[in-house]
């Protein structure tokens, strides 16, 4: 009983199969995006703190999300089963907390996809990033024939690098590339973390 004598209510029951959920963790459900998710993406990309290490804080215009971003993400589900972008929601509340992706990386074969995520500021510091990344990694290796998973981030993005390490990936490369936006710290370069099937399987055998 809560203070005042009112009984605590249970979390809402969610039919996860009905919303095309790709993977479920203890606290998150990663579902396919739909055309109705435009407002969620606009809000997410309007936070300069969320976009700091991506665009230097610049928000993504709504028309770009409607015309380019979301249609491209929706095509993944039909063209590359097991790969794509997924909306992340709290299982207990159904609240949108951001997204995760596992998609083909430019210059790499389809069985070496790039892992990534973008979360609302309110979801930071809760372990959601690591939880979602681990689940996608496990599903990719166990069910979709992936040979290697890789992640790119900035050298100075220490929070992202901690997530990579907690997710089981290892630093394999520091490199410099030309990006469309200048971001403080980009003079230090970028990092690539990776995990291959053999090392993933070894951790599961422990």
C-alpha positions in Angstrom: 0.0 0.0 0.0 1.2 3.5 -0.8 0.9 6.4 1.6 -2.7 7.4 1.9 -4.0 3.8 1.7 -4.4 3.6 -2.2 -3.1 0.2 -3.6 -0.2 0.3 -6.0 -1.3 -0.4 -9.5 0.5 -2.9 -11.7 2.3 -1.7 -14.9 0.1 -1.8 -18.0 0.1 -5.1 -19.9 1.6 -4.7 -23.3 1.0 -6.9 -26.3 4.5 -6.8 -27.7 3.7 -9.1 -30.6 1.1 -6.6 -31.9 3.6 -3.8 -32.4 6.3 -5.7 -34.3 8.8 -5.9 -31.4 12.2 -7.1 -32.6 13.8 -7.8 -29.3 12.8 -7.6 -25.6 15.1 -7.0 -22.6 14.4 -6.9 -18.9 13.2 -3.2 -19.2 13.1 -2.4 -22.9 11.1 -3.4 -26.0 12.8 -2.6 -29.4 10.0 -2.3 -32.0 9.9 -1.5 -35.7 9.4 2.2 -36.5 6.1 3.3 -38.2 5.2 6.4 -40.1 3.5 7.7 -37.0 6.8 8.1 -35.2 7.8 11.4 -36.9 7.0 13.6 -33.8 9.1 11.3 -31.5 12.1 11.6 -33.8 11.7 15.3 -34.2 11.6 15.8 -30.4 14.6 13.5 -29.9 16.8 15.3 -32.5 15.7 18.8 -31.2 17.7 18.3 -28.0 21.2 19.9 -28.4 22.7 17.7 -25.7 21.4 14.6 -27.5 22.9 15.9 -30.8 26.2 17.2 -29.4 28.4 14.3 -30.6 26.5 13.9 -33.8 26.0 17.3 -35.3 27.5 19.6 -32.7 24.1 20.3 -31.3 22.2 21.1 -34.5 18.7 19.7 -34.7 17.5 17.6 -37.6 14.8 19.5 -39.6 11.3 17.9 -39.5 11.1 17.8 -43.3 14.4 15.8 -43.4 13.0 13.2 -41.0 9.7 13.0 -42.9 11.3 12.9 -46.4 14.5 11.0 -45.9 15.3 9.6 -42.5 12.1 7.7 -41.6 11.4 6.3 -45.1 14.9 5.0 -45.3 14.6 3.3 -41.9 11.3 1.7 -42.8 12.8 0.1 -45.9 15.3 -1.8 -43.8 12.6 -4.0 -42.3 11.6 -5.3 -45.7 15.0 -5.4 -47.4 17.3 -6.6 -44.6 15.7 -8.9 -42.0 17.4 -8.7 -38.7 19.0 -5.3 -39.6 17.6 -1.8 -39.3 16.5 0.8 -36.8 14.2 0.1 -33.8 12.3 2.4 -31.5 13.1 1.7 -27.9 10.3 1.8 -25.3 10.2 1.2 -21.6 8.2 -2.1 -21.1 6.6 -0.9 -17.9 5.3 2.4 -19.2 5.5 2.2 -23.0 7.4 5.5 -23.0 9.7 6.2 -26.0 13.3 6.5 -24.8 15.1 6.6 -28.2 16.3 4.2 -30.8 19.0 1.5 -31.6 20.3 0.4 -34.9 22.2 -2.5 -36.4 22.7 -1.7 -40.0 25.1 -2.3 -42.9 28.2 -0.1 -42.6 29.6 1.7 -45.6 32.7 -0.2 -46.8 31.8 -3.4 -44.9 29.9 -6.5 -46.0 26.3 -7.0 -44.7 27.5 -9.5 -42.2 29.6 -6.8 -40.4 26.9 -4.4 -39.4 27.4 -1.2 -37.4 25.7 -0.9 -34.0 24.4 2.4 -32.7 21.9 4.2 -30.5 20.4 7.6 -29.6 18.6 8.1 -26.3 16.6 10.9 -24.7 18.4 12.8 -22.0 15.9 11.5 -19.5 17.0 7.9 -20.3 20.7 8.6 -19.8 22.5 7.0 -16.8 20.0 4.1 -16.4 22.0 1.4 -18.3 19.5 1.4 -21.2 22.2 1.8 -23.8 24.2 -1.2 -22.7 21.0 -3.3 -22.2 19.8 -2.6 -25.7 23.2 -3.0 -27.3 23.8 -6.4 -25.7 20.4 -7.7 -26.7 20.9 -6.7 -30.4 24.4 -8.2 -30.4 23.1 -11.5 -29.1 20.2 -11.7 -31.5 22.4 -10.7 -34.5 25.0 -13.5 -33.8 22.5 -16.1 -32.6 19.8 -15.7 -35.3 21.0 -13.6 -38.2 24.3 -15.0 -39.2 26.3 -11.9 -38.4 30.1 -12.4 -38.5 31.2 -9.2 -36.8 29.6 -6.2 -35.1 31.4 -2.9 -35.0 30.7 0.6 -33.5 32.2 4.0 -34.3 32.4 7.0 -31.9 34.6 10.0 -31.1 37.7 9.5 -29.0 36.4 12.1 -26.6 32.9 10.5 -26.2 33.8 8.7 -23.0 30.2 7.7 -22.1 29.7 6.0 -25.5 33.0 4.2 -25.2 32.0 2.9 -21.8 28.8 1.4 -23.3 30.8 -0.3 -26.0 33.1 -1.9 -23.4 30.3 -3.0 -21.2 28.6 -4.5 -24.3 31.6 -6.7 -24.9 33.3 -4.9 -27.8 37.0 -4.1 -27.9 38.9 -1.2 -29.2 40.5 -2.1 -32.6 41.2 1.2 -34.3 41.7 5.0 -33.9 41.2 6.9 -37.1 40.5 10.4 -38.5 37.7 11.0 -41.0 36.0 14.1 -42.6 32.6 14.6 -41.1 30.0 17.2 -42.2 29.9 19.0 -38.8 32.7 20.4 -36.6 32.4 19.1 -33.1 34.7 20.0 -30.2 37.2 17.3 -29.7 37.0 15.9 -33.2 40.7 16.7 -33.7 41.4 13.7 -31.5 39.8 11.4 -34.0 37.4 8.5 -33.8 37.4 5.0 -32.5 36.2 1.7 -33.8 35.2 -1.0 -31.4 34.3 -4.5 -32.6 33.2 -8.0 -31.6 33.5 -11.1 -33.8 31.4 -14.2 -33.7 34.2 -16.4 -32.1 34.8 -14.0 -29.2 31.0 -13.6 -28.7 30.6 -17.4 -28.6 33.4 -17.7 -26.1 31.7 -15.4 -23.7 28.5 -17.4 -24.0 30.4 -20.6 -23.2 31.6 -19.3 -19.9 
